[in-house]
C-alpha cells in the first residue's frame, strides 16, 4: 500500500508515476479530497476531546467544592454526541480512503521502462546461444505424450483442462528439479521452509493479492452456504505465506537481510487467459514453484534485487538452459512491484523465450500492508522492504528441459546437474515410464 503522506506532499510526482501504471489523475484527486475531509474531521474531534478533558477536570473540581456543574455537564453531553458523530465520520472516511489505497499499485522505479504493456519491456542481458537442432524440434507436450511421462487426457478426465499427470521418469524429473532448486538456494544462504498452502484474507491482503485480484485465486466456501467464502484461499504462490510469516512482526536490523525459500503448489484460476497456452505446462491451474523471498532494510533492497535475480539465473545456468533477462515496463510489472526482472527461457519448439521467473523489489509496499517492521540500533521503527522471485517455476523448467535436451530419436538427455537427483538416469526414453 502506498504512503498517503507521499501522495499528499508530492502530488504531481505521484500522479505522474501512477499514470504510467494506468491510474488516472482524477483517482488521486478523489483520494486527496477524502483525505482532506478525514484530516479535517480528525482535527475537530481531537479539539473537542481536548475541550472535554479540560472541562471534565473543572466539573470534577466543582463537584468537590459542592458547586453547581449542571450547565457544564449538559454542554459536555452535547460535545460527547458531536465527538461520536465525528468519530463515525472519520471511520467512514478512513474506510473510503483505504478502499482506494488498497487498489493503487506500487510506484514504479525511475529505471523502469515506461509503457503500457510487455512490448515496452527491455532486454538487460542474454546468456548462452539459443538451442538449434538438425531436426524439427517437438513441443514439450508432444514429447511428454510420446515418452509416456505426461498424461493430459486422464488429467482432463479427473480434474479438467490445464491439469496433468506426471508419470515415471516425468514425475522423477519434476521432483529432481525442485529438489535441485532447494539445494542450490540453501547453498546461497536461503532458509528452507514448508509453508501452509491455505492462507487467510489478511495474508492475501498483506502481499497485495486482495482485494484487487479475487478472481485469480481459488477461495474455500462454507459448506452450509456456498455463496459465502470462508477466510481461506489456496495460495497462488509461496510468496504469500513466506512474506506473511513476518506480518505484524518487528525484526531487529542486525538480522536483516532475511532470505527464505519454499517449494509449494501454486493454484491459479487463470482468469482472462481463455485461448492462451491451452496446451502444455506453461499456464496451469495447479503447478509447483520454488519461491525465494527477502526481507531487508530500504538501503539494501536494490542490491538484494540484483542478488535475487542472479540466484535465479544461477539455476538456469547450472541446467544449461539459454535465457535472457528482461526489465518489465511500468504497464507490465506486477501490482506490488516497484521493479521487476523477468527471466525468460528459450523454448525451441515455440522459437521464442518464455517467462520462467519474475524477480521483484516491492520496496515498502507489502510491508506497509502487512506491517513488517524493523528496529534500528537507536530503537526507532521502520518499514522493511520485501522482495520475491521464482527460483524457479518447476513445470516450466521441465518443459524447457524437454524441449532443449530432446534428441532426434525422441529421447531426452538429462541435464548433468540433475543426474544425481535422477538416480543416475542420463536419458529419458519411453521405457522410463512405469505404467
Order of alpha helices (4+ residues) and beta strands (2+ residues): alpha-alpha-alpha-alpha-beta-alpha-beta-alpha-beta-alpha-beta-beta-alpha-beta-beta-alpha-beta-beta-beta-alpha-beta-beta-beta-alpha-beta-beta-beta-alpha-beta-beta
